Amino acid sequence: MIAAQLYSVRNEMDIDLEGTLRRLKEIGFQGVEPMLIPLKKQNNYPALFWTDESRDRCFQLCKKIGLEICSVHLGIGFSSCRTSEKKTAELIRKVHHQYGVRYYIVSGMFTTETAAKSWGHYLRKLSEDLKDEDVVILYHNHDSEFYPSIKDGKKHFLMDTFFDAAGEDVKMQFDMGWAGYAYDALKLFESYQNRILSIHCKDFSEETEWKSDINQIEDRCFIPCGTGMIPVKDLVARYLEKTEGSPLIVIEQDRCSHLIFDDLKKSFDNITLFSKTDSLKE
């Protein structure tokens, strides 16, 4: 399955939620990955965040349009809040039992060794609490997890500290764009391939300059997948080669300097070509 991460169309969703989802379906996306936050009321939160109040309506809308909720991104560390493992498990059970969503993804949790251990223990407890459910907890990387340091004379990543604390049951959604921005996407994929169940496709132009604050990267540097410096084609091929069962490829266009739907269409067409469409029909 090739799905769209709805962060890509956050501005468009605020203007016309249903119209935006229909445009994604027209491009060819089979599914979407929304973000759920454990709050009851929508209040002033953007359409990107699905609370209890908006979740059921949005899920039904996707069903009507023909878009599968292939996975959900959990905003359990959103802003300065940290949702308890118990409350997060309750949200997952509710969504899983009602809609059958299997993959639950978290990201952006740590930039220090201490935080990596703390969030690793959090996800270990969460996965243990849900061990009798048919759900999988995955961690989605950004760049900060992959800036190397030296520990005990060997190259070390914060991701290693995190997974040591999280245990074997916590899997990974590999964001190839941020992995390649921070280090070497192909080498990192090889190192963590036994944990990787899903991949996020993202690409940067060859002229992208490294920024310590990734929010300072210019919009024009975020380009359609398969047209820049990230080895998207090779990574998709390696992922499909190692994946057992139905693959889940998610396209994310963080920003762009063109029309977002045009860039998403180019990304979708390239990934479809790279992935030999027959293997993604399930």
C-alpha positions as protocol buffer text, in pm:
chain_id: "A"
residue {
  index: 1
  type: MET
  ca { x: 0 y: 0 z: 0 }
}
residue {
  index: 2
  type: ILE
  ca { x: 109 y: 353 z: -76 }
}
residue {
  index: 3
  type: ALA
  ca { x: -40 y: 602 z: 169 }
}
residue {
  index: 4
  type: ALA
  ca { x: -18 y: 975 z: 234 }
}
residue {
  index: 5
  type: GLN
  ca { x: 90 y: 1123 z: 565 }
}
residue {
  index: 6
  type: LEU
  ca { x: -172 y: 1391 z: 624 }
}
residue {
  index: 7
  type: TYR
  ca { x: 85 y: 1634 z: 763 }
}
residue {
  index: 8
  type: SER
  ca { x: 164 y: 1696 z: 396 }
}
residue {
  index: 9
  type: VAL
  ca { x: -177 y: 1858 z: 339 }
}
residue {
  index: 10
  type: ARG
  ca { x: -232 y: 2019 z: 678 }
}
residue {
  index: 11
  type: ASN
  ca { x: -306 y: 2362 z: 532 }
}
residue {
  index: 12
  type: GLU
  ca { x: -544 y: 2223 z: 273 }
}
residue {
  index: 13
  type: MET
  ca { x: -730 y: 2021 z: 537 }
}
residue {
  index: 14
  type: ASP
  ca { x: -800 y: 2338 z: 734 }
}
residue {
  index: 15
  type: ILE
  ca { x: -970 y: 2485 z: 429 }
}
residue {
  index: 16
  type: ASP
  ca { x: -1155 y: 2180 z: 293 }
}
residue {
  index: 17
  type: LEU
  ca { x: -1108 y: 1848 z: 473 }
}
residue {
  index: 18
  type: GLU
  ca { x: -1327 y: 1632 z: 251 }
}
residue {
  index: 19
  type: GLY
  ca { x: -1204 y: 1796 z: -69 }
}
residue {
  index: 20
  type: THR
  ca { x: -843 y: 1737 z: 36 }
}
residue {
  index: 21
  type: LEU
  ca { x: -901 y: 1370 z: 108 }
}
residue {
  index: 22
  type: ARG
  ca { x: -1076 y: 1329 z: -227 }
}
residue {
  index: 23
  type: ARG
  ca { x: -779 y: 1487 z: -405 }
}
residue {
  index: 24
  type: LEU
  ca { x: -548 y: 1231 z: -242 }
}
residue {
  index: 25
  type: LYS
  ca { x: -776 y: 951 z: -359 }
}
residue {
  index: 26
  type: GLU
  ca { x: -774 y: 1094 z: -712 }
}
residue {
  index: 27
  type: ILE
  ca { x: -393 y: 1094 z: -714 }
}
residue {
  index: 28
  type: GLY
  ca { x: -405 y: 723 z: -643 }
}
residue {
  index: 29
  type: PHE
  ca { x: -329 y: 694 z: -272 }
}
residue {
  index: 30
  type: GLN
  ca { x: -487 y: 387 z: -118 }
}
residue {
  index: 31
  type: GLY
  ca { x: -466 y: 505 z: 240 }
}
residue {
  index: 32
  type: VAL
  ca { x: -375 y: 787 z: 476 }
}
residue {
  index: 33
  type: GLU
  ca { x: -190 y: 824 z: 803 }
}
residue {
  index: 34
  type: PRO
  ca { x: -355 y: 1083 z: 1030 }
}
residue {
  index: 35
  type: MET
  ca { x: -247 y: 1209 z: 1371 }
}
residue {
  index: 36
  type: LEU
  ca { x: -461 y: 1132 z: 1675 }
}
residue {
  index: 37
  type: ILE
  ca { x: -427 y: 1322 z: 2000 }
}
residue {
  index: 38
  type: PRO
  ca { x: -591 y: 1202 z: 2323 }
}
residue {
  index: 39
  type: LEU
  ca { x: -815 y: 1505 z: 2371 }
}
residue {
  index: 40
  type: LYS
  ca { x: -1193 y: 1507 z: 2379 }
}
residue {
  index: 41
  type: LYS
  ca { x: -1264 y: 1841 z: 2214 }
}
residue {
  index: 42
  type: GLN
  ca { x: -1129 y: 1984 z: 1889 }
}
residue {
  index: 43
  type: ASN
  ca { x: -1138 y: 2341 z: 2026 }
}
residue {
  index: 44
  type: ASN
  ca { x: -893 y: 2546 z: 1817 }
}
residue {
  index: 45
  type: TYR
  ca { x: -673 y: 2260 z: 1704 }
}
residue {
  index: 46
  type: PRO
  ca { x: -613 y: 2241 z: 1327 }
}
residue {
  index: 47
  type: ALA
  ca { x: -784 y: 1974 z: 1116 }
}
residue {
  index: 48
  type: LEU
  ca { x: -450 y: 1791 z: 1111 }
}
residue {
  index: 49
  type: PHE
  ca { x: -510 y: 1672 z: 1469 }
}
residue {
  index: 50
  type: TRP
  ca { x: -800 y: 1430 z: 1517 }
}
residue {
  index: 51
  type: THR
  ca { x: -941 y: 1439 z: 1869 }
}
residue {
  index: 52
  type: ASP
  ca { x: -1223 y: 1228 z: 2012 }
}
residue {
  index: 53
  type: GLU
  ca { x: -1463 y: 1488 z: 1874 }
}
residue {
  index: 54
  type: SER
  ca { x: -1338 y: 1473 z: 1515 }
}
residue {
  index: 55
  type: ARG
  ca { x: -1192 y: 1122 z: 1495 }
}
residue {
  index: 56
  type: ASP
  ca { x: -1505 y: 920 z: 1427 }
}
residue {
  index: 57
  type: ARG
  ca { x: -1635 y: 1170 z: 1172 }
}
residue {
  index: 58
  type: CYS
  ca { x: -1302 y: 1173 z: 989 }
}
residue {
  index: 59
  type: PHE
  ca { x: -1268 y: 795 z: 994 }
}
residue {
  index: 60
  type: GLN
  ca { x: -1614 y: 760 z: 846 }
}
residue {
  index: 61
  type: LEU
  ca { x: -1531 y: 1021 z: 583 }
}
residue {
  index: 62
  type: CYS
  ca { x: -1222 y: 825 z: 477 }
}
residue {
  index: 63
  type: LYS
  ca { x: -1431 y: 510 z: 454 }
}
residue {
  index: 64
  type: LYS
  ca { x: -1686 y: 687 z: 233 }
}
residue {
  index: 65
  type: ILE
  ca { x: -1412 y: 817 z: 3 }
}
residue {
  index: 66
  type: GLY
  ca { x: -1232 y: 482 z: -11 }
}
residue {
  index: 67
  type: LEU
  ca { x: -917 y: 568 z: 182 }
}
residue {
  index: 68
  type: GLU
  ca { x: -793 y: 315 z: 435 }
}
residue {
  index: 69
  type: ILE
  ca { x: -655 y: 435 z: 768 }
}
residue {
  index: 70
  type: CYS
  ca { x: -340 y: 230 z: 728 }
}
residue {
  index: 71
  type: SER
  ca { x: -170 y: 359 z: 1043 }
}
residue {
  index: 72
  type: VAL
  ca { x: -206 y: 644 z: 1288 }
}
residue {
  index: 73
  type: HIS
  ca { x: 49 y: 884 z: 1431 }
}
residue {
  index: 74
  type: LEU
  ca { x: -7 y: 935 z: 1803 }
}
residue {
  index: 75
  type: GLY
  ca { x: 46 y: 1281 z: 1950 }
}
residue {
  index: 76
  type: ILE
  ca { x: 123 y: 1146 z: 2295 }
}
residue {
  index: 77
  type: GLY
  ca { x: 417 y: 1381 z: 2346 }
}
residue {
  index: 78
  type: PHE
  ca { x: 244 y: 1674 z: 2179 }
}
residue {
  index: 79
  type: SER
  ca { x: 369 y: 2014 z: 2299 }
}
residue {
  index: 80
  type: SER
  ca { x: 477 y: 1991 z: 2664 }
}
residue {
  index: 81
  type: CYS
  ca { x: 225 y: 1717 z: 2745 }
}
residue {
  index: 82
  type: ARG
  ca { x: 312 y: 1354 z: 2800 }
}
residue {
  index: 83
  type: THR
  ca { x: 12 y: 1123 z: 2798 }
}
residue {
  index: 84
  type: SER
  ca { x: 26 y: 832 z: 3042 }
}
residue {
  index: 85
  type: GLU
  ca { x: 85 y: 481 z: 2908 }
}
residue {
  index: 86
  type: LYS
  ca { x: -257 y: 381 z: 3041 }
}
residue {
  index: 87
  type: LYS
  ca { x: -440 y: 658 z: 2859 }
}
residue {
  index: 88
  type: THR
  ca { x: -249 y: 594 z: 2538 }
}
residue {
  index: 89
  type: ALA
  ca { x: -329 y: 222 z: 2558 }
}
residue {
  index: 90
  type: GLU
  ca { x: -698 y: 305 z: 2604 }
}
residue {
  index: 91
  type: LEU
  ca { x: -695 y: 521 z: 2291 }
}
residue {
  index: 92
  type: ILE
  ca { x: -522 y: 249 z: 2088 }
}
residue {
  index: 93
  type: ARG
  ca { x: -766 y: -19 z: 2204 }
}
residue {
  index: 94
  type: LYS
  ca { x: -1064 y: 197 z: 2116 }
}
residue {
  index: 95
  type: VAL
  ca { x: -941 y: 276 z: 1766 }
}
residue {
  index: 96
  type: HIS
  ca { x: -823 y: -79 z: 1702 }
}
residue {
  index: 97
  type: HIS
  ca { x: -1146 y: -240 z: 1814 }
}
residue {
  index: 98
  type: GLN
  ca { x: -1365 y: 7 z: 1626 }
}
residue {
  index: 99
  type: TYR
  ca { x: -1165 y: 45 z: 1304 }
}
residue {
  index: 100
  type: GLY
  ca { x: -911 y: -236 z: 1295 }
}
residue {
  index: 101
  type: VAL
  ca { x: -606 y: -11 z: 1264 }
}
residue {
  index: 102
  type: ARG
  ca { x: -297 y: -216 z: 1350 }
}
residue {
  index: 103
  type: TYR
  ca { x: 0 y: 23 z: 1336 }
}
residue {
  index: 104
  type: TYR
  ca { x: 44 y: 301 z: 1596 }
}
residue {
  index: 105
  type: ILE
  ca { x: 335 y: 537 z: 1545 }
}
residue {
  index: 106
  type: VAL
  ca { x: 510 y: 787 z: 1768 }
}
residue {
  index: 107
  type: SER
  ca { x: 796 y: 1025 z: 1686 }
}
residue {
  index: 108
  type: GLY
  ca { x: 1012 y: 1319 z: 1786 }
}
residue {
  index: 109
  type: MET
  ca { x: 1046 y: 1211 z: 2145 }
}
residue {
  index: 110
  type: PHE
  ca { x: 1413 y: 1259 z: 2232 }
}
residue {
  index: 111
  type: THR
  ca { x: 1732 y: 1450 z: 2165 }
}
residue {
  index: 112
  type: THR
  ca { x: 1934 y: 1331 z: 2467 }
}
residue {
  index: 113
  type: GLU
  ca { x: 2043 y: 997 z: 2613 }
}
residue {
  index: 114
  type: THR
  ca { x: 1822 y: 1047 z: 2917 }
}
residue {
  index: 115
  type: ALA
  ca { x: 1513 y: 1122 z: 2710 }
}
residue {
  index: 116
  type: ALA
  ca { x: 1588 y: 830 z: 2476 }
}
residue {
  index: 117
  type: LYS
  ca { x: 1590 y: 590 z: 2771 }
}
residue {
  index: 118
  type: SER
  ca { x: 1279 y: 742 z: 2925 }
}
residue {
  index: 119
  type: TRP
  ca { x: 1071 y: 721 z: 2607 }
}
residue {
  index: 120
  type: GLY
  ca { x: 1210 y: 376 z: 2534 }
}
residue {
  index: 121
  type: HIS
  ca { x: 1081 y: 255 z: 2870 }
}
residue {
  index: 122
  type: TYR
  ca { x: 747 y: 426 z: 2798 }
}
residue {
  index: 123
  type: LEU
  ca { x: 702 y: 238 z: 2472 }
}
residue {
  index: 124
  type: ARG
  ca { x: 816 y: -87 z: 2630 }
}
residue {
  index: 125
  type: LYS
  ca { x: 543 y: -55 z: 2891 }
}
residue {
  index: 126
  type: LEU
  ca { x: 289 y: 40 z: 2625 }
}
residue {
  index: 127
  type: SER
  ca { x: 374 y: -258 z: 2404 }
}
residue {
  index: 128
  type: GLU
  ca { x: 364 y: -491 z: 2705 }
}
residue {
  index: 129
  type: ASP
  ca { x: 21 y: -357 z: 2801 }
}
residue {
  index: 130
  type: LEU
  ca { x: -105 y: -425 z: 2449 }
}
residue {
  index: 131
  type: LYS
  ca { x: 69 y: -760 z: 2396 }
}
residue {
  index: 132
  type: ASP
  ca { x: -262 y: -949 z: 2371 }
}
residue {
  index: 133
  type: GLU
  ca { x: -397 y: -711 z: 2106 }
}
residue {
  index: 134
  type: ASP
  ca { x: -322 y: -737 z: 1734 }
}
residue {
  index: 135
  type: VAL
  ca { x: -142 y: -402 z: 1730 }
}
residue {
  index: 136
  type: VAL
  ca { x: 215 y: -292 z: 1672 }
}
residue {
  index: 137
  type: ILE
  ca { x: 393 y: 12 z: 1818 }
}
residue {
  index: 138
  type: LEU
  ca { x: 644 y: 178 z: 1585 }
}
residue {
  index: 139
  type: TYR
  ca { x: 887 y: 464 z: 1632 }
}
residue {
  index: 140
  type: HIS
  ca { x: 923 y: 717 z: 1350 }
}
residue {
  index: 141
  type: ASN
  ca { x: 1263 y: 884 z: 1332 }
}
residue {
  index: 142
  type: HIS
  ca { x: 1353 y: 1240 z: 1249 }
}
residue {
  index: 143
  type: ASP
  ca { x: 1713 y: 1360 z: 1218 }
}
residue {
  index: 144
  type: SER
  ca { x: 1820 y: 1396 z: 1581 }
}
residue {
  index: 145
  type: GLU
  ca { x: 1824 y: 1020 z: 1648 }
}
residue {
  index: 146
  type: PHE
  ca { x: 2094 y: 968 z: 1386 }
}
residue {
  index: 147
  type: TYR
  ca { x: 2371 y: 1219 z: 1453 }
}
residue {
  index: 148
  type: PRO
  ca { x: 2659 y: 986 z: 1550 }
}
residue {
  index: 149
  type: SER
  ca { x: 2870 y: 1010 z: 1861 }
}
residue {
  index: 150
  type: ILE
  ca { x: 3145 y: 790 z: 2001 }
}
residue {
  index: 151
  type: LYS
  ca { x: 3061 y: 565 z: 2295 }
}
residue {
  index: 152
  type: ASP
  ca { x: 3305 y: 308 z: 2434 }
}
residue {
  index: 153
  type: GLY
  ca { x: 3518 y: 364 z: 2128 }
}
residue {
  index: 154
  type: LYS
  ca { x: 3236 y: 282 z: 1883 }
}
residue {
  index: 155
  type: LYS
  ca { x: 2995 y: 484 z: 1674 }
}
residue {
  index: 156
  type: HIS
  ca { x: 2670 y: 533 z: 1862 }
}
residue {
  index: 157
  type: PHE
  ca { x: 2327 y: 676 z: 1784 }
}
residue {
  index: 158
  type: LEU
  ca { x: 2054 y: 789 z: 2023 }
}
residue {
  index: 159
  type: MET
  ca { x: 1831 y: 544 z: 1838 }
}
residue {
  index: 160
  type: ASP
  ca { x: 2039 y: 259 z: 1981 }
}
residue {
  index: 161
  type: THR
  ca { x: 1984 y: 383 z: 2335 }
}
residue {
  index: 162
  type: PHE
  ca { x: 1613 y: 415 z: 2267 }
}
residue {
  index: 163
  type: PHE
  ca { x: 1567 y: 67 z: 2121 }
}
residue {
  index: 164
  type: ASP
  ca { x: 1774 y: -93 z: 2397 }
}
residue {
  index: 165
  type: ALA
  ca { x: 1525 y: 53 z: 2644 }
}
residue {
  index: 166
  type: ALA
  ca { x: 1218 y: -13 z: 2428 }
}
residue {
  index: 167
  type: GLY
  ca { x: 1278 y: -384 z: 2372 }
}
residue {
  index: 168
  type: GLU
  ca { x: 1228 y: -605 z: 2069 }
}
residue {
  index: 169
  type: ASP
  ca { x: 851 y: -563 z: 2037 }
}
residue {
  index: 170
  type: VAL
  ca { x: 875 y: -195 z: 1947 }
}
residue {
  index: 171
  type: LYS
  ca { x: 932 y: -164 z: 1573 }
}
residue {
  index: 172
  type: MET
  ca { x: 1028 y: 117 z: 1339 }
}
residue {
  index: 173
  type: GLN
  ca { x: 884 y: 337 z: 1069 }
}
residue {
  index: 174
  type: PHE
  ca { x: 1194 y: 449 z: 880 }
}
residue {
  index: 175
  type: ASP
  ca { x: 1188 y: 808 z: 756 }
}
residue {
  index: 176
  type: MET
  ca { x: 1448 y: 787 z: 482 }
}
residue {
  index: 177
  type: GLY
  ca { x: 1456 y: 1162 z: 428 }
}
residue {
  index: 178
  type: TRP
  ca { x: 1557 y: 1260 z: 780 }
}
residue {
  index: 179
  type: ALA
  ca { x: 1786 y: 956 z: 808 }
}
residue {
  index: 180
  type: GLY
  ca { x: 1971 y: 1068 z: 495 }
}
residue {
  index: 181
  type: TYR
  ca { x: 1978 y: 1429 z: 609 }
}
residue {
  index: 182
  type: ALA
  ca { x: 2147 y: 1334 z: 937 }
}
residue {
  index: 183
  type: TYR
  ca { x: 2374 y: 1052 z: 824 }
}
residue {
  index: 184
  type: ASP
  ca { x: 2351 y: 783 z: 552 }
}
residue {
  index: 185
  type: ALA
  ca { x: 2006 y: 645 z: 477 }
}
residue {
  index: 186
  type: LEU
  ca { x: 2123 y: 321 z: 313 }
}
residue {
  index: 187
  type: LYS
  ca { x: 2362 y: 234 z: 597 }
}
residue {
  index: 188
  type: LEU
  ca { x: 2099 y: 315 z: 859 }
}
residue {
  index: 189
  type: PHE
  ca { x: 1836 y: 109 z: 680 }
}
residue {
  index: 190
  type: GLU
  ca { x: 2075 y: -185 z: 680 }
}
residue {
  index: 191
  type: SER
  ca { x: 2149 y: -140 z: 1051 }
}
residue {
  index: 192
  type: TYR
  ca { x: 1783 y: -127 z: 1158 }
}
residue {
  index: 193
  type: GLN
  ca { x: 1618 y: -337 z: 888 }
}
residue {
  index: 194
  type: ASN
  ca { x: 1507 y: -609 z: 1129 }
}
residue {
  index: 195
  type: ARG
  ca { x: 1287 y: -352 z: 1307 }
}
residue {
  index: 196
  type: ILE
  ca { x: 1155 y: -168 z: 1002 }
}
residue {
  index: 197
  type: LEU
  ca { x: 793 y: -248 z: 919 }
}
residue {
  index: 198
  type: SER
  ca { x: 706 y: 70 z: 730 }
}
residue {
  index: 199
  type: ILE
  ca { x: 896 y: 338 z: 541 }
}
residue {
  index: 200
  type: HIS
  ca { x: 832 y: 709 z: 497 }
}
residue {
  index: 201
  type: CYS
  ca { x: 949 y: 849 z: 167 }
}
residue {
  index: 202
  type: LYS
  ca { x: 1086 y: 1203 z: 170 }
}
residue {
  index: 203
  type: ASP
  ca { x: 1345 y: 1374 z: -49 }
}
residue {
  index: 204
  type: PHE
  ca { x: 1568 y: 1684 z: -50 }
}
residue {
  index: 205
  type: SER
  ca { x: 1723 y: 1876 z: -336 }
}
residue {
  index: 206
  type: GLU
  ca { x: 2095 y: 1838 z: -400 }
}
residue {
  index: 207
  type: GLU
  ca { x: 2149 y: 2200 z: -293 }
}
residue {
  index: 208
  type: THR
  ca { x: 2004 y: 2150 z: 56 }
}
residue {
  index: 209
  type: GLU
  ca { x: 2237 y: 2295 z: 319 }
}
residue {
  index: 210
  type: TRP
  ca { x: 2262 y: 2138 z: 661 }
}
residue {
  index: 211
  type: LYS
  ca { x: 2086 y: 2336 z: 936 }
}
residue {
  index: 212
  type: SER
  ca { x: 2108 y: 2267 z: 1307 }
}
residue {
  index: 213
  type: ASP
  ca { x: 1744 y: 2375 z: 1324 }
}
residue {
  index: 214
  type: ILE
  ca { x: 1562 y: 2179 z: 1055 }
}
residue {
  index: 215
  type: ASN
  ca { x: 1279 y: 2431 z: 1059 }
}
residue {
  index: 216
  type: GLN
  ca { x: 1521 y: 2668 z: 887 }
}
residue {
  index: 217
  type: ILE
  ca { x: 1549 y: 2448 z: 579 }
}
residue {
  index: 218
  type: GLU
  ca { x: 1402 y: 2638 z: 286 }
}
residue {
  index: 219
  type: ASP
  ca { x: 1070 y: 2517 z: 146 }
}
residue {
  index: 220
  type: ARG
  ca { x: 1220 y: 2475 z: -201 }
}
residue {
  index: 221
  type: CYS
  ca { x: 1457 y: 2207 z: -66 }
}
residue {
  index: 222
  type: PHE
  ca { x: 1167 y: 1967 z: -1 }
}
residue {
  index: 223
  type: ILE
  ca { x: 1107 y: 1809 z: -342 }
}
residue {
  index: 224
  type: PRO
  ca { x: 911 y: 1510 z: -481 }
}
residue {
  index: 225
  type: CYS
  ca { x: 1042 y: 1168 z: -381 }
}
residue {
  index: 226
  type: GLY
  ca { x: 1290 y: 1021 z: -625 }
}
residue {
  index: 227
  type: THR
  ca { x: 1411 y: 1352 z: -765 }
}
residue {
  index: 228
  type: GLY
  ca { x: 1675 y: 1452 z: -511 }
}
residue {
  index: 229
  type: MET
  ca { x: 1970 y: 1338 z: -302 }
}
residue {
  index: 230
  type: ILE
  ca { x: 1798 y: 1064 z: -100 }
}
residue {
  index: 231
  type: PRO
  ca { x: 1840 y: 716 z: -262 }
}
residue {
  index: 232
  type: VAL
  ca { x: 1464 y: 661 z: -264 }
}
residue {
  index: 233
  type: LYS
  ca { x: 1461 y: 402 z: -541 }
}
residue {
  index: 234
  type: ASP
  ca { x: 1723 y: 182 z: -373 }
}
residue {
  index: 235
  type: LEU
  ca { x: 1558 y: 212 z: -33 }
}
residue {
  index: 236
  type: VAL
  ca { x: 1214 y: 120 z: -166 }
}
residue {
  index: 237
  type: ALA
  ca { x: 1364 y: -183 z: -341 }
}
residue {
  index: 238
  type: ARG
  ca { x: 1546 y: -298 z: -26 }
}
residue {
  index: 239
  type: TYR
  ca { x: 1235 y: -249 z: 185 }
}
residue {
  index: 240
  type: LEU
  ca { x: 1015 y: -452 z: -50 }
}
residue {
  index: 241
  type: GLU
  ca { x: 1278 y: -724 z: -71 }
}
residue {
  index: 242
  type: LYS
  ca { x: 1288 y: -770 z: 307 }
}
residue {
  index: 243
  type: THR
  ca { x: 922 y: -712 z: 388 }
}
residue {
  index: 244
  type: GLU
  ca { x: 704 y: -1009 z: 474 }
}
residue {
  index: 245
  type: GLY
  ca { x: 331 y: -959 z: 425 }
}
residue {
  index: 246
  type: SER
  ca { x: 177 y: -638 z: 296 }
}
residue {
  index: 247
  type: PRO
  ca { x: 421 y: -345 z: 263 }
}
residue {
  index: 248
  type: LEU
  ca { x: 330 y: 0 z: 392 }
}
residue {
  index: 249
  type: ILE
  ca { x: 495 y: 292 z: 214 }
}
residue {
  index: 250
  type: VAL
  ca { x: 395 y: 637 z: 334 }
}
residue {
  index: 251
  type: ILE
  ca { x: 477 y: 953 z: 138 }
}
residue {
  index: 252
  type: GLU
  ca { x: 534 y: 1272 z: 334 }
}
residue {
  index: 253
  type: GLN
  ca { x: 588 y: 1612 z: 176 }
}
residue {
  index: 254
  type: ASP
  ca { x: 678 y: 1827 z: 477 }
}
residue {
  index: 255
  type: ARG
  ca { x: 688 y: 2146 z: 274 }
}
residue {
  index: 256
  type: CYS
  ca { x: 716 y: 2259 z: -86 }
}
residue {
  index: 257
  type: SER
  ca { x: 749 y: 2573 z: -294 }
}
residue {
  index: 258
  type: HIS
  ca { x: 504 y: 2453 z: -560 }
}
residue {
  index: 259
  type: LEU
  ca { x: 151 y: 2319 z: -552 }
}
residue {
  index: 260
  type: ILE
  ca { x: 143 y: 2046 z: -288 }
}
residue {
  index: 261
  type: PHE
  ca { x: -85 y: 1814 z: -485 }
}
residue {
  index: 262
  type: ASP
  ca { x: 145 y: 1836 z: -788 }
}
residue {
  index: 263
  type: ASP
  ca { x: 445 y: 1735 z: -577 }
}
residue {
  index: 264
  type: LEU
  ca { x: 250 y: 1454 z: -411 }
}
residue {
  index: 265
  type: LYS
  ca { x: 144 y: 1325 z: -752 }
}
residue {
  index: 266
  type: LYS
  ca { x: 506 y: 1319 z: -871 }
}
residue {
  index: 267
  type: SER
  ca { x: 609 y: 1137 z: -553 }
}
residue {
  index: 268
  type: PHE
  ca { x: 326 y: 887 z: -588 }
}
residue {
  index: 269
  type: ASP
  ca { x: 407 y: 817 z: -953 }
}
residue {
  index: 270
  type: ASN
  ca { x: 778 y: 768 z: -876 }
}
residue {
  index: 271
  type: ILE
  ca { x: 719 y: 538 z: -579 }
}
residue {
  index: 272
  type: THR
  ca { x: 468 y: 336 z: -780 }
}
residue {
  index: 273
  type: LEU
  ca { x: 728 y: 297 z: -1054 }
}
residue {
  index: 274
  type: PHE
  ca { x: 1006 y: 209 z: -810 }
}
residue {
  index: 275
  type: SER
  ca { x: 797 y: -44 z: -622 }
}
residue {
  index: 276
  type: LYS
  ca { x: 667 y: -252 z: -911 }
}
residue {
  index: 277
  type: THR
  ca { x: 299 y: -185 z: -855 }
}
residue {
  index: 278
  type: ASP
  ca { x: 191 y: -551 z: -845 }
}
residue {
  index: 279
  type: SER
  ca { x: 349 y: -594 z: -500 }
}
residue {
  index: 280
  type: LEU
  ca { x: 144 y: -307 z: -357 }
}
residue {
  index: 281
  type: LYS
  ca { x: -206 y: -405 z: -468 }
}
residue {
  index: 282
  type: GLU
  ca { x: -305 y: -568 z: -139 }
}
